Amino acid sequence: MATVELRFSALPEHVRTARLVAAAVARRAGVDEAVLDEVRLAVGEACTRAVGLHQSGGIAAPVQVTLIEEEKQFSIEVGDEAPGSVPGGASGTASDAEVEEDEMGLAVISGLVDDVEVIAGEHGGLIRMSWPTTPPAVALS
């Protein structure tokens, strides 16, 4: 099992880098080429959500992205450190607009990824997304 970890300051300009890294690692892991745009978009939404939660909560900790390559699947985990970052609940002080934006982002992710899980707790949240992989073809001589 190969794992790549990425941590970045909660700034919107770093989301693009996370998307590019995720797509490159997904390609190497064997995610179907036709699905790579969905990987990029889903990672972008999850990272944008985490950045927003950190910024609105005044959290200085970095956003965490873990890319996990397993035998038959590729997973991405995007973690934030916003307490109680549950869907629609943000951090208890979120405005209606922030809650609506958060719910919209999660809806987009759910529409892009068949296997998605959202976990939230008092120390932060995690969005786990998985895609099937295809083993590389073996050339016969």
C-alpha positions as CSV (number, residue, x, y, z in Angstrom):
1,M,0.0,0.0,0.0
2,A,1.5,3.3,-1.1
3,T,0.6,6.5,0.6
4,V,1.2,10.1,-0.2
5,E,0.5,12.8,2.4
6,L,0.1,16.5,1.6
7,R,-0.4,19.3,4.1
8,F,-1.0,22.9,3.0
9,S,-1.9,26.2,4.6
10,A,-5.6,26.9,4.5
11,L,-5.4,29.2,1.6
12,P,-7.5,28.9,-1.6
13,E,-4.5,29.1,-3.9
14,H,-3.2,25.8,-2.6
15,V,-6.3,23.9,-3.6
16,R,-5.2,23.8,-7.2
17,T,-1.9,22.1,-6.2
18,A,-3.8,19.5,-4.2
19,R,-6.0,18.7,-7.3
20,L,-3.0,18.3,-9.5
21,V,-1.2,16.0,-7.1
22,A,-4.3,13.9,-6.6
23,A,-4.8,13.5,-10.3
24,A,-1.2,12.5,-10.9
25,V,-1.2,10.0,-8.0
26,A,-4.6,8.6,-9.1
27,R,-3.3,8.1,-12.7
28,R,-0.3,6.3,-11.4
29,A,-2.5,4.1,-9.1
30,G,-4.5,2.9,-12.1
31,V,-7.7,5.0,-11.8
32,D,-9.4,5.0,-15.2
33,E,-8.4,8.0,-17.3
34,A,-12.1,8.9,-17.9
35,V,-12.6,9.3,-14.1
36,L,-9.6,11.6,-13.5
37,D,-11.6,14.8,-14.0
38,E,-14.1,13.6,-11.4
39,V,-11.1,12.9,-9.0
40,R,-9.8,16.5,-9.6
41,L,-13.2,18.1,-9.1
42,A,-14.0,16.0,-5.9
43,V,-10.7,16.8,-4.4
44,G,-11.1,20.5,-5.3
45,E,-14.5,20.6,-3.6
46,A,-13.3,18.8,-0.5
47,C,-10.2,20.9,-0.1
48,T,-12.1,24.1,-0.7
49,R,-14.6,23.1,2.0
50,A,-11.7,22.4,4.4
51,V,-10.0,25.7,3.6
52,G,-13.3,27.5,4.2
53,L,-13.9,25.8,7.5
54,H,-10.4,26.7,8.7
55,Q,-10.6,30.3,7.6
56,S,-14.1,30.9,9.1
57,G,-13.0,29.2,12.3
58,G,-9.7,31.0,12.6
59,I,-7.8,27.7,12.5
60,A,-4.1,28.0,11.7
61,A,-3.5,24.2,11.3
62,P,-2.9,22.9,7.8
63,V,-5.4,21.1,5.7
64,Q,-4.4,17.4,5.3
65,V,-4.8,15.3,2.2
66,T,-3.8,11.6,2.2
67,L,-3.7,9.7,-1.1
68,I,-3.8,5.9,-0.5
69,E,-3.1,3.4,-3.3
70,E,-4.3,-0.1,-2.5
71,E,-4.5,-3.3,-4.5
72,K,-7.9,-2.6,-6.1
73,Q,-8.8,0.9,-5.0
74,F,-7.5,4.4,-4.7
75,S,-8.6,6.5,-1.8
76,I,-8.3,10.2,-0.9
77,E,-8.9,11.6,2.6
78,V,-9.2,15.3,3.1
79,G,-9.1,16.3,6.7
80,D,-9.8,19.5,8.5
81,E,-9.4,20.5,12.1
82,A,-12.7,22.5,12.5
83,P,-14.6,21.2,15.5
84,G,-18.0,19.8,14.7
85,S,-17.5,20.2,11.0
86,V,-20.6,18.1,10.3
87,P,-22.6,18.7,7.1
88,G,-24.9,21.6,7.6
89,G,-23.5,22.3,11.0
90,A,-20.1,23.8,10.3
91,S,-18.8,25.1,13.6
92,G,-21.9,26.3,15.3
93,T,-21.3,29.9,14.3
94,A,-21.7,29.5,10.6
95,S,-24.1,31.8,8.7
96,D,-26.9,30.4,6.6
97,A,-24.9,31.2,3.5
98,E,-21.9,29.3,4.8
99,V,-24.1,26.3,5.8
100,E,-25.7,26.3,2.3
101,E,-22.3,26.5,0.6
102,D,-21.0,23.6,2.8
103,E,-24.1,21.5,1.9
104,M,-23.7,22.3,-1.8
105,G,-20.0,21.3,-1.8
106,L,-20.9,17.9,-0.1
107,A,-23.7,17.4,-2.6
108,V,-21.3,18.0,-5.5
109,I,-18.8,15.5,-4.0
110,S,-21.5,12.9,-3.5
111,G,-22.5,13.3,-7.2
112,L,-19.0,12.8,-8.4
113,V,-17.9,9.9,-6.2
114,D,-19.8,6.7,-5.7
115,D,-17.9,5.7,-2.6
116,V,-17.8,8.7,-0.2
117,E,-17.9,9.0,3.6
118,V,-18.1,12.1,5.7
119,I,-16.9,11.8,9.3
120,A,-17.0,14.7,11.8
121,G,-16.0,15.0,15.4
122,E,-15.0,17.5,18.0
123,H,-11.4,17.6,16.7
124,G,-12.3,18.0,13.0
125,G,-13.7,16.2,10.0
126,L,-12.7,13.9,7.2
127,I,-14.0,13.3,3.8
128,R,-12.9,9.9,2.5
129,M,-13.4,9.2,-1.3
130,S,-12.5,6.0,-3.1
131,W,-12.3,4.8,-6.7
132,P,-11.6,1.4,-8.2
133,T,-8.3,0.9,-10.0
134,T,-7.3,-1.3,-12.9
135,P,-4.1,-3.2,-12.6
136,P,-1.6,-2.4,-15.3
137,A,-1.6,-4.6,-18.4
138,V,1.1,-7.2,-18.6
139,A,2.9,-7.3,-21.9
140,L,3.2,-10.7,-23.4
141,S,6.4,-11.5,-25.4
